[in-house]
């Protein structure tokens, strides 16, 4: 079953492997990213970055949406990873049955990005996508790890208007 839908611009990395996977008892990772899914080298890099024993797939938004019912009914706990809020929005629009909760973890500070939390910066386009997700009824919250207090989108939305 889908345990967590997470936005993290690094996708599979140390914190994800060490904390998120163990905190949620993840047995299956699905990276949902059109660019990575279409790039054989990057696809292999992320497959190699996944911990051994954890089933890992790299799918496009279209492929992930087509597999959503199967992922939902899977016995293992599934982690869906997206790189950006825009990708998350595309996935939620393509698969409306997806769990209505999005965890936004680390998002790098970049030019034209505004700090949402200590570890997450959003561009204007990303903030618009988050707003649209919330409008669709998706609970959007920010935290790096489960032990950290979550910051709800509603608490910080005003700074992006």
DSSP file (Angstrom, degrees, kcal/mol; ACC not computed):
  #  RESIDUE AA STRUCTURE BP1 BP2  ACC     N-H-->O    O-->H-N    N-H-->O    O-->H-N    TCO  KAPPA ALPHA  PHI   PSI    X-CA   Y-CA   Z-CA
    1    1 A X              0   0    0      0, 0.0    77,-3.0     0, 0.0     2,-0.7   0.000 360.0 360.0 360.0 152.9    0.0    0.0    0.0
    2    2 A X  E     +a   78   0A   0     75,-0.2    77,-0.2     1,-0.2     3,-0.1  -0.600 360.0 172.3 -74.7 115.2    1.2    3.5   -0.6
    3    3 A X  E     +     0   0A   0     75,-2.5     2,-0.3    -2,-0.7    76,-0.2   0.814  62.1   9.0 -92.2 -37.3    2.6    4.7    2.7
    4    4 A X  E     -a   79   0A   0     74,-1.6    76,-2.8     2,-0.0     2,-0.5  -0.991  48.4-159.1-152.2 135.5    4.1    8.0    1.7
    5    5 A X  E     -a   80   0A   0     -2,-0.3    98,-2.8    96,-0.3     2,-0.4  -0.985  31.9-177.5-111.1 119.8    4.1   10.4   -1.2
    6    6 A X  E     -ab  81 103A   0     74,-3.2    76,-2.5    -2,-0.5     2,-0.6  -0.954  25.4-151.9-129.8 137.6    7.2   12.6   -0.8
    7    7 A X  E     +ab  82 104A   0     96,-3.0    98,-3.0    -2,-0.4     2,-0.3  -0.938  31.1 152.9-105.3 122.2    8.7   15.5   -2.8
    8    8 A X    >   -     0   0    0     74,-2.6     3,-1.9    -2,-0.6    99,-0.2  -0.918  40.2-144.5-152.4 118.4   12.5   15.7   -2.4
    9    9 A X  T 3  S+     0   0    0     97,-1.7    98,-0.1    -2,-0.3    74,-0.1   0.621 102.5  52.4 -68.3  -8.9   14.6   17.3   -5.1
   10   10 A X  T 3  S-     0   0    0     96,-0.4     2,-0.4     1,-0.3    -1,-0.3   0.515  87.0-166.6 -97.5  -7.0   17.4   14.8   -4.5
   11   11 A X    <   +     0   0    0     -3,-1.9     2,-0.6    71,-0.2    -1,-0.3  -0.411  67.3  21.0  57.9-112.5   15.1   11.8   -4.8
   12   12 A X  S    S+     0   0    0     -2,-0.4     2,-0.3     4,-0.1    38,-0.1  -0.774  88.1 130.3 -90.8 119.0   17.0    8.8   -3.4
   13   13 A X     >  -     0   0    0     -2,-0.6     4,-2.8     1,-0.0     5,-0.2  -0.875  69.3 -70.8-153.5-177.8   19.8    9.9   -1.1
   14   14 A X  H  > S+     0   0    0     -2,-0.3     4,-3.3     1,-0.2     5,-0.3   0.885 126.0  44.8 -51.7 -53.7   21.3    9.3    2.4
   15   15 A X  H  >>S+     0   0    0      1,-0.2     4,-2.3     2,-0.2     5,-1.4   0.900 115.3  49.3 -61.3 -40.7   18.5   10.8    4.5
   16   16 A X  I  4>S+     0   0    0      3,-0.2     5,-2.1     1,-0.2    -1,-0.2   0.938 116.1  42.4 -62.1 -47.2   15.9    9.1    2.4
   17   17 A X  I  <5S+     0   0    0     -4,-2.8     5,-0.3     3,-0.2    -2,-0.2   0.915 122.4  37.3 -68.1 -44.3   17.6    5.7    2.6
   18   18 A X  I  <5S+     0   0    0     -4,-3.3     4,-0.3    -5,-0.2    -3,-0.2   0.940 132.4  14.5 -77.8 -48.0   18.5    5.9    6.3
   19   19 A X  I  X5S+     0   0    0     -4,-2.3     4,-3.5    -5,-0.3     5,-0.3   0.931 123.3  45.6 -97.4 -56.4   15.5    7.6    7.9
   20   20 A X  I  ><S+     0   0    0     -5,-1.4     4,-1.9     1,-0.2     6,-0.2   0.917 114.6  47.6 -61.6 -46.2   12.5    7.8    5.7
   21   21 A X  H  4XS+     0   0    0     -5,-2.1     5,-2.4    -6,-0.2     4,-0.5   0.912 119.0  39.9 -63.4 -42.5   12.7    4.1    4.5
   22   22 A X  H >45S+     0   0    0     -4,-0.3     3,-0.7    -5,-0.3    -2,-0.2   0.906 112.5  55.0 -74.9 -39.7   13.1    2.8    8.0
   23   23 A X  H 3<5S+     0   0    0     -4,-3.5    -2,-0.2     1,-0.2    -1,-0.2   0.847 119.5  33.3 -60.5 -33.9   10.6    5.2    9.7
   24   24 A X  T 3<5S-     0   0    0     -4,-1.9    -1,-0.2    -5,-0.3    -2,-0.2   0.373 106.3-121.1-105.2   3.4    7.9    4.1    7.3
   25   25 A X  T < 5 -     0   0    0     -3,-0.7    52,-0.6    -4,-0.5    -3,-0.2   0.898  42.3-168.7  60.0  41.8    8.9    0.5    6.9
   26   26 A X  E   < +c   77   0A   0     -5,-2.4    52,-0.2    -6,-0.2    -1,-0.2  -0.420  26.6 168.1 -71.3 133.1    9.2    0.9    3.1
   27   27 A X  E     +     0   0A   0     50,-2.7    28,-1.7     1,-0.3     2,-0.3   0.400  69.5  40.0-117.5  -5.1    9.7   -2.2    1.0
   28   28 A X  E     -cd  78  55A   0     49,-1.5    51,-2.7    26,-0.2     2,-0.5  -0.952  63.2-162.4-151.2 123.6    9.1   -0.6   -2.4
   29   29 A X  E     -cd  79  56A   0     26,-3.2    28,-2.4    -2,-0.3     2,-0.5  -0.916   2.9-169.3-108.0 132.3   10.3    2.8   -3.8
   30   30 A X  E     -cd  80  57A   0     49,-3.1    51,-2.9    -2,-0.5     2,-0.6  -0.958   6.6-160.1-120.4 111.1    8.8    4.3   -6.9
   31   31 A X  E     -cd  81  58A   0     26,-3.0    28,-3.2    -2,-0.5     2,-0.7  -0.820   8.1-163.2 -87.4 121.1   10.6    7.3   -8.3
   32   32 A X  E     + d   0  59A   0     49,-3.3    51,-0.5    -2,-0.6     2,-0.3  -0.881  35.2 128.5-110.6 101.0    8.2    9.2  -10.4
   33   33 A X     >  -     0   0    0     26,-2.3     4,-2.7    -2,-0.7     5,-0.2  -0.879  46.8-152.4-158.0 117.1   10.1   11.6  -12.7
   34   34 A X  H  > S+     0   0    0     -2,-0.3     4,-1.4     1,-0.2    -1,-0.1   0.890  98.1  49.4 -59.9 -41.7    9.7   11.9  -16.5
   35   35 A X  H  4 S+     0   0    0      2,-0.2     4,-0.3     1,-0.2     3,-0.2   0.947 115.0  41.9 -66.1 -49.1   13.3   13.2  -17.0
   36   36 A X  H >4 S+     0   0    0      1,-0.2     3,-1.5     2,-0.2     7,-0.4   0.911 112.5  54.8 -65.1 -41.8   15.0   10.4  -14.9
   37   37 A X  H 3< S+     0   0    0     -4,-2.7    -1,-0.2     1,-0.3    -2,-0.2   0.808 111.0  46.7 -61.5 -28.9   12.7    7.7  -16.4
   38   38 A X  T 3< S+     0   0    0     -4,-1.4     2,-0.6    -3,-0.2    -1,-0.3   0.402  99.8  75.7 -93.8   2.4   13.8    8.8  -19.9
   39   39 A X    <>  -     0   0    0     -3,-1.5     4,-2.8    -4,-0.3     5,-0.2  -0.925  62.4-162.7-120.3 106.5   17.5    8.9  -19.1
   40   40 A X  H  > S+     0   0    0     -2,-0.6     4,-2.1     1,-0.2     5,-0.1   0.850  89.7  50.6 -58.5 -38.5   19.1    5.5  -18.9
   41   41 A X  H  > S+     0   0    0      2,-0.2     4,-2.1     1,-0.2    -1,-0.2   0.961 114.4  42.1 -66.4 -51.2   22.2    6.7  -17.1
   42   42 A X  H  > S+     0   0    0      1,-0.2     4,-2.5     2,-0.2     5,-0.3   0.893 111.4  56.9 -62.4 -39.1   20.3    8.6  -14.4
   43   43 A X  H  X S+     0   0    0     -4,-2.8     4,-2.1    -7,-0.4    -1,-0.2   0.933 109.3  45.4 -57.2 -46.5   17.9    5.7  -14.1
   44   44 A X  H  X S+     0   0    0     -4,-2.1     4,-2.3    -5,-0.2    -1,-0.2   0.873 109.3  56.0 -66.2 -37.3   20.7    3.3  -13.3
   45   45 A X  H  X S+     0   0    0     -4,-2.1     4,-1.5     1,-0.2    -2,-0.2   0.941 111.4  42.9 -59.3 -47.8   22.3    5.8  -10.9
   46   46 A X  H  X S+     0   0    0     -4,-2.5     4,-1.0     2,-0.2    -1,-0.2   0.858 111.6  53.8 -70.3 -34.5   19.1    6.0   -8.8
   47   47 A X  H  < S+     0   0    0     -4,-2.1     3,-0.4    -5,-0.3    -1,-0.2   0.897 111.5  46.5 -64.1 -38.3   18.5    2.2   -9.0
   48   48 A X  H  < S+     0   0    0     -4,-2.3    -2,-0.2     1,-0.2    -1,-0.2   0.783 106.9  58.8 -72.5 -27.1   22.0    1.7   -7.7
   49   49 A X  H  < S+     0   0    0     -4,-1.5    -1,-0.2    -5,-0.2    -2,-0.2   0.708  86.4  95.6 -75.0 -20.0   21.4    4.3   -4.9
   50   50 A X  S  < S-     0   0    0     -4,-1.0     3,-0.1    -3,-0.4     6,-0.1  -0.426  88.5-101.6 -71.7 145.4   18.5    2.4   -3.5
   51   51 A X    >   -     0   0    0      1,-0.1     3,-1.6    -2,-0.1    -1,-0.1  -0.362  42.2-100.2 -66.5 146.1   19.2    0.0   -0.6
   52   52 A X  T 3  S+     0   0    0      1,-0.2    -1,-0.1    -4,-0.1     3,-0.1  -0.358 108.8  32.4 -64.7 146.2   19.5   -3.6   -1.5
   53   53 A X  T 3  S+     0   0    0      1,-0.2     2,-0.6    -3,-0.1    -1,-0.2   0.320  93.6 106.7  88.7  -8.3   16.4   -5.6   -0.7
   54   54 A X  S <  S-     0   0    0     -3,-1.6    -1,-0.2   -26,-0.0   -26,-0.2  -0.916  73.4-127.8-104.7 117.4   14.1   -2.7   -1.5
   55   55 A X  E     -d   28   0A   0    -28,-1.7   -26,-3.2    -2,-0.6     2,-0.4  -0.434  33.6-169.5 -60.9 132.2   12.2   -3.1   -4.8
   56   56 A X  E     -d   29   0A   0    -28,-0.2     2,-0.4    -2,-0.1   -26,-0.2  -0.993  12.7-179.5-134.6 133.6   12.8    0.1   -6.8
   57   57 A X  E     -d   30   0A   0    -28,-2.4   -26,-3.0    -2,-0.4     2,-0.5  -0.970  17.2-152.0-128.9 145.7   11.2    1.4   -9.9
   58   58 A X  E     +d   31   0A   0     -2,-0.4     2,-0.3   -28,-0.2   -26,-0.2  -0.975  31.7 169.8-116.0 114.9   11.8    4.5  -12.0
   59   59 A X  E     -d   32   0A   0    -28,-3.2   -26,-2.3    -2,-0.5   -22,-0.2  -0.893  34.0-119.7-128.3 153.0    8.6    5.5  -13.8
   60   60 A X     >  -     0   0    0     -2,-0.3     4,-2.7   -28,-0.2     5,-0.2  -0.356  42.4-102.0 -74.7 168.7    7.3    8.5  -15.8
   61   61 A X  H  > S+     0   0    0      1,-0.2     4,-2.7     2,-0.2     5,-0.2   0.929 125.1  50.4 -58.3 -44.9    4.2   10.2  -14.5
   62   62 A X  H  > S+     0   0    0      1,-0.2     4,-1.9     2,-0.2    -1,-0.2   0.915 112.0  46.3 -61.4 -44.3    2.1    8.4  -17.0
   63   63 A X  H  > S+     0   0    0      2,-0.2     4,-1.2     1,-0.2    -1,-0.2   0.914 113.6  48.6 -65.1 -42.9    3.6    5.0  -16.1
   64   64 A X  H  < S+     0   0    0     -4,-2.7     3,-0.5     1,-0.2     4,-0.4   0.916 110.3  51.2 -64.2 -43.2    3.1    5.6  -12.4
   65   65 A X  H >< S+     0   0    0     -4,-2.7     3,-1.0     1,-0.2     4,-0.3   0.894 107.9  53.0 -61.1 -39.5   -0.5    6.8  -12.8
   66   66 A X  H 3< S+     0   0    0     -4,-1.9    -1,-0.2     1,-0.2     3,-0.2   0.775 113.6  43.6 -66.7 -25.7   -1.2    3.6  -14.8
   67   67 A X  T 3X S+     0   0    0     -4,-1.2     4,-2.6    -3,-0.5    -1,-0.2   0.367  82.7 105.1 -98.8   4.0    0.2    1.5  -11.9
   68   68 A X  H <> S+     0   0    0     -3,-1.0     4,-2.6    -4,-0.4     5,-0.2   0.874  78.5  49.1 -58.8 -44.1   -1.5    3.4   -9.1
   69   69 A X  H  > S+     0   0    0     -4,-0.3     4,-1.6    -3,-0.2    -1,-0.2   0.912 113.2  47.9 -63.1 -41.1   -4.2    0.8   -8.3
   70   70 A X  H  > S+     0   0    0      2,-0.2     4,-0.5     1,-0.2    -2,-0.2   0.904 113.0  48.3 -65.0 -41.2   -1.6   -2.0   -8.2
   71   71 A X  H >< S+     0   0    0     -4,-2.6     3,-0.8     1,-0.2    -2,-0.2   0.892 109.3  54.0 -64.9 -38.8    0.7    0.1   -6.0
   72   72 A X  H 3< S+     0   0    0     -4,-2.6    -1,-0.2     1,-0.2    -2,-0.2   0.845 113.6  41.2 -64.1 -34.7   -2.2    0.9   -3.7
   73   73 A X  H 3< S+     0   0    0     -4,-1.6    -1,-0.2    -5,-0.2    -2,-0.2   0.398  87.2 122.2 -97.2   3.3   -3.1   -2.8   -3.2
   74   74 A X    <<  -     0   0    0     -3,-0.8     4,-0.1    -4,-0.5    -3,-0.0  -0.345  63.5-135.1 -65.6 145.4    0.5   -4.0   -2.9
   75   75 A X  S    S+     0   0    0      2,-0.1    -1,-0.1    -2,-0.0     2,-0.1   0.871  84.5  75.4 -69.6 -37.3    1.4   -5.8    0.4
   76   76 A X  S    S-     0   0    0      1,-0.1     2,-0.4   -49,-0.1   -50,-0.1  -0.379  95.9-102.3 -74.3 153.4    4.7   -3.9    0.8
   77   77 A X  E     - c   0  26A   0    -52,-0.6   -50,-2.7   -75,-0.1   -49,-1.5  -0.662  42.7-148.5 -74.8 127.5    4.7   -0.3    2.1
   78   78 A X  E     -ac   2  28A   0    -77,-3.0   -75,-2.5    -2,-0.4   -74,-1.6  -0.835  12.2-160.0-107.4 135.0    5.3    1.9   -1.0
   79   79 A X  E     -ac   4  29A   0    -51,-2.7   -49,-3.1    -2,-0.4     2,-0.6  -0.966   7.5-159.5-109.0 122.0    7.2    5.2   -1.1
   80   80 A X  E     -ac   5  30A   0    -76,-2.8   -74,-3.2    -2,-0.5     2,-0.5  -0.918  11.2-165.6-101.8 123.2    6.4    7.4   -4.1
   81   81 A X  E     +ac   6  31A   0    -51,-2.9   -49,-3.3    -2,-0.6     2,-0.3  -0.922   9.5 178.8-111.9 131.0    9.2   10.0   -4.7
   82   82 A X  E     -a    7   0A   0    -76,-2.5   -74,-2.6    -2,-0.5   -71,-0.2  -0.930  26.2-140.9-124.6 154.3    8.8   13.1   -6.9
   83   83 A X  S    S+     0   0    0    -51,-0.5     2,-0.3    -2,-0.3   -76,-0.1   0.751  79.8  18.2 -85.6 -25.5   11.4   15.7   -7.6
   84   84 A X  S  > S-     0   0    0    -76,-0.1     4,-2.1     1,-0.1     5,-0.1  -0.962  71.4-114.7-145.8 158.1    9.1   18.8   -7.7
   85   85 A X  H  > S+     0   0    0     -2,-0.3     4,-2.8     1,-0.2     5,-0.2   0.832 116.0  60.0 -60.9 -31.5    5.7   20.0   -6.7
   86   86 A X  H  > S+     0   0    0      2,-0.2     4,-2.3     1,-0.2    -1,-0.2   0.917 105.9  46.3 -63.6 -41.6    4.9   20.3  -10.4
   87   87 A X  H  > S+     0   0    0      2,-0.2     4,-2.4     1,-0.2    -2,-0.2   0.907 111.2  52.7 -65.3 -40.7    5.5   16.6  -10.9
   88   88 A X  H  X S+     0   0    0     -4,-2.1     4,-2.8     2,-0.2    -2,-0.2   0.928 108.9  49.8 -58.8 -45.0    3.4   15.9   -7.8
   89   89 A X  H  X S+     0   0    0     -4,-2.8     4,-2.4     1,-0.2     5,-0.2   0.929 110.0  50.2 -60.3 -45.9    0.6   18.0   -9.3
   90   90 A X  H  X S+     0   0    0     -4,-2.3     4,-2.0     1,-0.2    -1,-0.2   0.901 112.1  48.5 -58.8 -40.9    0.8   16.1  -12.6
   91   91 A X  H  X S+     0   0    0     -4,-2.4     4,-2.0     2,-0.2    -2,-0.2   0.923 111.0  48.6 -67.4 -44.0    0.7   12.8  -10.8
   92   92 A X  H  < S+     0   0    0     -4,-2.8    -1,-0.2     1,-0.2    -2,-0.2   0.864 112.8  49.0 -65.0 -34.7   -2.3   13.7   -8.6
   93   93 A X  H  < S+     0   0    0     -4,-2.4     3,-0.4    -5,-0.2    -1,-0.2   0.873 115.8  43.2 -70.1 -36.2   -4.2   15.0  -11.7
   94   94 A X  H  < S+     0   0    0     -4,-2.0     2,-0.2     1,-0.3    -2,-0.2   0.734 126.4  32.0 -80.3 -23.0   -3.3   11.7  -13.6
   95   95 A X    ><  +     0   0    0     -4,-2.0     3,-2.3    -5,-0.2    -1,-0.3  -0.632  64.2 172.2-135.6  75.3   -4.1    9.5  -10.6
   96   96 A X  T 3  S+     0   0    0     -3,-0.4    -1,-0.1     1,-0.3    -4,-0.1   0.661  76.0  67.5 -63.0 -14.8   -6.9   11.1   -8.6
   97   97 A X  T 3  S+     0   0    0     -3,-0.1    -1,-0.3     2,-0.1     3,-0.1   0.543  75.3 119.2 -80.5  -5.8   -7.1    7.9   -6.4
   98   98 A X  S <  S-     0   0    0     -3,-2.3   -29,-0.0    -6,-0.2   -93,-0.0  -0.296  84.8 -82.7 -61.3 142.3   -3.6    8.6   -5.0
   99   99 A X        -     0   0    0      1,-0.2     2,-2.2    39,-0.0    -1,-0.1  -0.200  42.3-125.9 -46.2 126.8   -3.4    9.2   -1.2
  100  100 A X  S    S+     0   0    0     -3,-0.1    39,-2.3    38,-0.1     2,-0.3  -0.306  79.3  91.8 -82.7  56.9   -4.4   12.8   -0.6
  101  101 A X  E     - e   0 139A   0     -2,-2.2     2,-0.5    37,-0.2   -96,-0.3  -0.956  50.5-171.2-151.7 128.4   -1.3   13.7    1.3
  102  102 A X  E     - e   0 140A   0     37,-3.1    39,-2.4    -2,-0.3     2,-0.6  -0.983   8.6-157.3-126.9 122.4    2.1   15.1    0.1
  103  103 A X  E     -be   6 141A   0    -98,-2.8   -96,-3.0    -2,-0.5     2,-0.7  -0.864   9.0-157.5 -94.3 122.4    5.2   15.3    2.3
  104  104 A X  E     +be   7 142A   0     37,-3.1    39,-1.5    -2,-0.6   -96,-0.2  -0.912  19.5 171.4-103.3 118.3    7.6   18.0    1.0
  105  105 A X        -     0   0    0    -98,-3.0    39,-0.2    -2,-0.7   -97,-0.1   0.200  50.0  -9.0 -97.5-141.8   11.1   17.3    2.3
  106  106 A X        +     0   0    0     38,-0.1   -97,-1.7    14,-0.1     2,-0.4  -0.343  56.7 176.5 -63.1 132.2   14.3   19.0    1.3
  107  107 A X  B     -g  120   0B   0     12,-1.7    14,-1.6   -99,-0.2     3,-0.1  -0.966  33.8-115.7-135.0 118.4   14.1   21.4   -1.7
  108  108 A X        -     0   0    0     -2,-0.4     2,-0.5    12,-0.2    13,-0.1  -0.061  23.8-108.9 -57.9 149.2   17.4   23.2   -2.5
  109  109 A X        +     0   0    0     11,-0.1     2,-0.3     4,-0.0    -1,-0.1  -0.705  52.3 167.8 -76.2 124.2   17.8   26.9   -2.2
  110  110 A X    >   -     0   0    0     -2,-0.5     3,-2.0    -3,-0.1    12,-0.0  -0.842  44.4 -69.8-132.8 166.3   18.0   28.2   -5.8
  111  111 A X  T 3  S+     0   0    0     -2,-0.3     3,-0.1     1,-0.3    -1,-0.1  -0.354 122.6  15.5 -57.0 140.7   17.9   31.5   -7.6
  112  112 A X  T 3  S+     0   0    0      1,-0.3    12,-0.5    11,-0.1     2,-0.4   0.601 100.2 124.1  68.0  14.0   14.4   32.9   -7.5
  113  113 A X  E <   -H  123   0B   0     -3,-2.0     2,-0.4    10,-0.2    10,-0.3  -0.821  49.4-148.9-104.0 147.3   13.4   30.5   -4.7
  114  114 A X  E     -H  122   0B   0      8,-3.1     8,-2.9    -2,-0.4     2,-0.2  -0.913  26.4-104.5-115.3 139.3   11.9   31.6   -1.4
  115  115 A X  E     +H  121   0B   0     -2,-0.4     6,-0.3     6,-0.3     3,-0.1  -0.438  35.6 173.3 -65.1 126.4   12.5   29.8    1.8
  116  116 A X  E    S-     0   0B   0      4,-3.4     2,-0.2     1,-0.4     5,-0.2   0.783  74.7 -11.4 -95.4 -42.6    9.4   27.9    3.0
  117  117 A X  E >  S-H  120   0B   0      3,-2.1     3,-0.6    26,-0.0    -1,-0.4  -0.810  88.5 -81.3-142.0-178.2   11.1   26.2    5.9
  118  118 A X  T 3  S+     0   0    0     -2,-0.2     3,-0.1     1,-0.2    -3,-0.0   0.799 130.7  28.8 -59.7 -28.3   14.7   25.9    7.1
  119  119 A X  T 3  S+     0   0    0      1,-0.1   -12,-1.7   -11,-0.1     2,-0.4   0.352 114.0  67.6-115.6   2.4   15.3   23.0    4.6
  120  120 A X  E <   -gH 107 117B   0     -3,-0.6    -4,-3.4   -14,-0.2    -3,-2.1  -0.980  49.6-179.9-136.5 125.9   12.9   23.8    1.8
  121  121 A X  E     - H   0 115B   0    -14,-1.6     2,-0.4    -2,-0.4    -6,-0.3  -0.951  11.8-159.8-119.8 144.1   12.8   26.6   -0.7
  122  122 A X  E     - H   0 114B   0     -8,-2.9    -8,-3.1    -2,-0.4     2,-0.1  -0.965  10.2-139.3-125.4 139.0   10.1   27.0   -3.4
  123  123 A X  E  >  - H   0 113B   0     -2,-0.4     4,-2.5   -10,-0.3     5,-0.2  -0.378  39.3-100.1 -79.5 171.4   10.1   28.9   -6.7
  124  124 A X  H  > S+     0   0    0    -12,-0.5     4,-2.3     1,-0.2     5,-0.2   0.922 125.4  49.9 -59.6 -44.2    7.0   30.8   -7.7
  125  125 A X  H  > S+     0   0    0      1,-0.2     4,-2.1     2,-0.2    -1,-0.2   0.881 110.7  49.7 -63.8 -38.3    5.9   28.0  -10.0
  126  126 A X  H  > S+     0   0    0      2,-0.2     4,-2.4     1,-0.2    -1,-0.2   0.913 110.2  50.4 -66.1 -41.9    6.4   25.4   -7.3
  127  127 A X  H  X S+     0   0    0     -4,-2.5     4,-2.6     2,-0.2    -2,-0.2   0.887 109.1  52.0 -63.6 -38.6    4.4   27.4   -4.8
  128  128 A X  H  X S+     0   0    0     -4,-2.3     4,-2.4     2,-0.2    -1,-0.2   0.918 109.7  49.5 -62.4 -42.9    1.6   27.7   -7.4
  129  129 A X  H  X S+     0   0    0     -4,-2.1     4,-2.3     2,-0.2    -2,-0.2   0.904 110.8  49.6 -63.1 -40.9    1.7   23.9   -7.8
  130  130 A X  H  X S+     0   0    0     -4,-2.4     4,-2.5     2,-0.2    -2,-0.2   0.920 110.1  51.1 -63.6 -43.0    1.5   23.4   -4.1
  131  131 A X  H  X S+     0   0    0     -4,-2.6     4,-2.3     1,-0.2    -2,-0.2   0.918 110.5  48.9 -59.2 -43.6   -1.5   25.8   -3.9
  132  132 A X  H  X S+     0   0    0     -4,-2.4     4,-1.6     2,-0.2    -1,-0.2   0.883 109.2  52.7 -65.2 -38.3   -3.2   23.8   -6.7
  133  133 A X  H  <>S+     0   0    0     -4,-2.3     5,-2.3     2,-0.2     4,-0.3   0.931 109.8  48.2 -61.1 -45.3   -2.6   20.6   -4.8
  134  134 A X  H ><5S+     0   0    0     -4,-2.5     3,-1.6     1,-0.2    -2,-0.2   0.899 108.4  54.7 -61.8 -40.1   -4.1   22.0   -1.7
  135  135 A X  H 3<5S+     0   0    0     -4,-2.3    -1,-0.2     1,-0.3    -2,-0.2   0.832 103.2  56.8 -61.4 -32.8   -7.1   23.2   -3.8
  136  136 A X  T 3<5S-     0   0    0     -4,-1.6    -1,-0.3    -3,-0.2    -2,-0.2   0.500 127.7-100.6 -76.7  -3.3   -7.5   19.6   -5.0
  137  137 A X  T < 5S+     0   0    0     -3,-1.6     2,-0.5     1,-0.3    -3,-0.2   0.593  74.6 144.9  95.0  11.7   -7.8   18.5   -1.4
  138  138 A X      < -     0   0    0     -5,-2.3     2,-0.7    -6,-0.2    -1,-0.3  -0.720  50.4-130.7 -84.5 127.5   -4.3   17.2   -0.9
  139  139 A X  E     -e  101   0A   0    -39,-2.3   -37,-3.1    -2,-0.5     2,-0.6  -0.700  27.4-164.9 -74.8 116.2   -2.9   17.8    2.6
  140  140 A X  E     +e  102   0A   0     -2,-0.7    13,-2.5   -39,-0.2     2,-0.3  -0.925  15.4 165.8-108.2 123.1    0.6   19.3    1.9
  141  141 A X  E     -eF 103 152A   0    -39,-2.4   -37,-3.1    -2,-0.6     2,-0.5  -0.961  26.4-134.9-137.7 155.5    3.0   19.4    4.8
  142  142 A X  E     +eF 104 151A   0      9,-2.9     9,-2.4    -2,-0.3     2,-0.3  -0.932  40.0 126.2-115.0 127.0    6.7   20.0    5.1
  143  143 A X        -     0   0    0    -39,-1.5     3,-0.1    -2,-0.5     7,-0.1  -0.864  45.1-142.6-169.0 151.5    9.2   18.0    7.2
  144  144 A X  S    S+     0   0    0     -2,-0.3     2,-0.3     1,-0.2   -38,-0.1   0.911  87.8   9.4 -79.9 -44.3   12.5   16.3    6.6
  145  145 A X  S >  S-     0   0    0      4,-0.1     3,-1.6   -40,-0.1    -1,-0.2  -0.914  78.5-108.1-136.8 160.8   11.9   13.3    8.9
  146  146 A X  T 3  S+     0   0    0     -2,-0.3     4,-0.1     1,-0.3    -1,-0.0   0.779 114.4  60.9 -62.7 -28.8    8.9   11.9   10.8
  147  147 A X  T 3  S+     0   0    0      2,-0.1     2,-0.3    -4,-0.0    -1,-0.3   0.644  89.8  87.7 -74.8 -12.9   10.3   12.9   14.2
  148  148 A X  S <  S-     0   0    0     -3,-1.6     2,-0.1     1,-0.1     0, 0.0  -0.655  92.9-102.6 -87.6 140.6   10.3   16.6   13.1
  149  149 A X        -     0   0    0     -2,-0.3     2,-0.2     1,-0.1    -1,-0.1  -0.409  41.1-121.2 -61.3 131.4    7.1   18.7   13.7
  150  150 A X        -     0   0    0     -2,-0.1     2,-0.6    -4,-0.1    -7,-0.2  -0.501  14.5-146.0 -75.8 143.2    5.3   19.1   10.4
  151  151 A X  E     -F  142   0A   0     -9,-2.4    -9,-2.9    -2,-0.2     2,-0.2  -0.962  19.5-138.5-107.6 120.1    4.7   22.5    9.0
  152  152 A X  E >>  -F  141   0A   0     -2,-0.6     3,-1.3   -11,-0.2     4,-0.7  -0.490  15.1-122.5 -79.2 148.0    1.3   22.7    7.1
  153  153 A X  H >> S+     0   0    0    -13,-2.5     4,-1.9     1,-0.3     3,-1.3   0.884 112.2  61.8 -54.0 -41.3    1.0   24.5    3.8
  154  154 A X  H 34 S+     0   0    0    -14,-0.3     4,-0.4     1,-0.3    -1,-0.3   0.782  98.0  58.5 -59.1 -27.2   -1.7   26.7    5.3
  155  155 A X  H <4 S+     0   0    0     -3,-1.3    -1,-0.3     1,-0.2    -2,-0.2   0.765 121.4  22.6 -73.6 -25.6    0.8   28.0    7.9
  156  156 A X  H X< S+     0   0    0     -3,-1.3     3,-1.2    -4,-0.7     4,-0.3   0.436  91.2 101.0-121.6  -2.3    3.2   29.4    5.3
  157  157 A X  G >< S+     0   0    0     -4,-1.9     3,-2.2     1,-0.3     4,-0.1   0.852  74.3  65.3 -55.6 -39.0    1.0   29.9    2.2
  158  158 A X  G >  S+     0   0    0     -4,-0.4     3,-1.6     1,-0.3    -1,-0.3   0.828  91.8  62.1 -56.7 -34.5    0.7   33.7    2.8
  159  159 A X  G <  S+     0   0    0     -3,-1.2    -1,-0.3     1,-0.3    -2,-0.2   0.594 102.3  53.1 -71.1  -7.0    4.4   34.3    2.2
  160  160 A X  G <         0   0    0     -3,-2.2    -1,-0.3    -4,-0.3    -2,-0.2   0.259 360.0 360.0-108.8  10.8    4.0   33.0   -1.3
  161  161 A X    <         0   0    0     -3,-1.6    -1,-0.1    -4,-0.1    -2,-0.1   0.432 360.0 360.0 -96.7 360.0    1.1   35.3   -2.4
